[in-house]
């Protein structure tokens, strides 16, 4: 925090800050909840007679504290639920507290760290519900954790709503099929809490955002992969009807696709001058028409834009070490540091010093999301085979999270998108231990 004061400020951060300062209209492309979070700290600093630098710094400190609470809860939770020695909790705490990779998340002005921490707590709540056979739903503290984690999860990143909705639907189906809906303790409370969060989300992102003039994300943001599939067809001179050709030209000049299309990232196309972000009407009709004529090209486009999240030998992805630098932190990059001046943010000159950078690295290696995804899927299958279907619900958020990335990721791999799986490694390890360990441990 001292070296990179007031925290890593990225291009995404500047977009949120400009909205928080009232310079630009609110836009849910960068979740409004995170913008409001930053705005509260800027206002608080202003009330104290302090500048934006202090406000941003306090938001980073608060983020670090909230993440630490989540990791501390996880460390203690593993000890209590697993019946293991307290030294295991201390070891987990030390790993989280002494890892540069985690430390940089604490001061990174992204919505992803807090979102991932919410998924962490939400998953633990689901495990507690299954292991206690619903009895824990009677505790107010557990209900509070479930509600808070659910709210942060759905409001701090746009795919959070799919995690909550998918978990709720699967839980309801499981209880109905098992004829446990009326008999399972606390099932009504759990389903009611999740449904209430969905209702709040619908009201806030619907009428409230509309009343507040919050602009929706551009249409291209939610169809990154389909867009790149269609662009690949054009770039490779694939088969298209005249109608398809006219549509693609209305989105972006046909002659420009070859030079602009990037197989592993759709951002270059979406941000290109002259690109039509509204995509006009008829997108899915033309998408289907081009799919029938170019199925192999579509499959190639999909795998090239998502392989980092599911391929176990993706090359650069398994050695990915530029989680922070890929976001080009303005305060740690001499080329862009001047951009902070107009926002009233002063950074520590030490952030540009190579000696300090080597001592406190900006980037470090982390366990690839693809490795964790297959480990989680394997554990999920083992739980089902062992008749522990209830336990498997703790893994549902992780699986849905990766599923959303495989369906709509804007880039082939960025570890921050799936950081929740890395945060949850101790929970996965505990479940492996309880399932495959000694019978005494499993019984406990």
Secondary structure, DSSP 8 states (H G I E B T S, - for coil): --TTTT-B--HHHHHHHHHHTTSS--BTTS-HHHHHHHHHHHHHHHHTT--HHHHHHHHHHHHHHHHHHHHHHHHHHHHHHHT--HHHHHHHHHHHHS-HHHHHHHTB-SSHHHHHHHHHHHHHHHHHHHHTTTGGGG-HHHHHHHHHHHHHHHHHSTTHHHHHHHHHHHHHHHHHHTT-TTTSTTHHHHHHHHHHHHHHHHHIIIIIHHHTT-B---GGGG-HHHHHHHHHHHHTT----HHHHHHHHHHS-GGGHHHH--TTBSHHHHTSTT--TT--S-HHHHHHHHHHH-HHHHHHHHHHHHGGGT-TT-GGGGG---TTGGG--GGG-TTTGGGGGGGT----GGGG-HHHHHHS-S------HHHHHHHHHHHHHHHHHTT-TTTTHHHHHHHHHHHHHHHH-SBS--GGGGHHHHHTHHHHHHHHHHHHS-HHHHH-
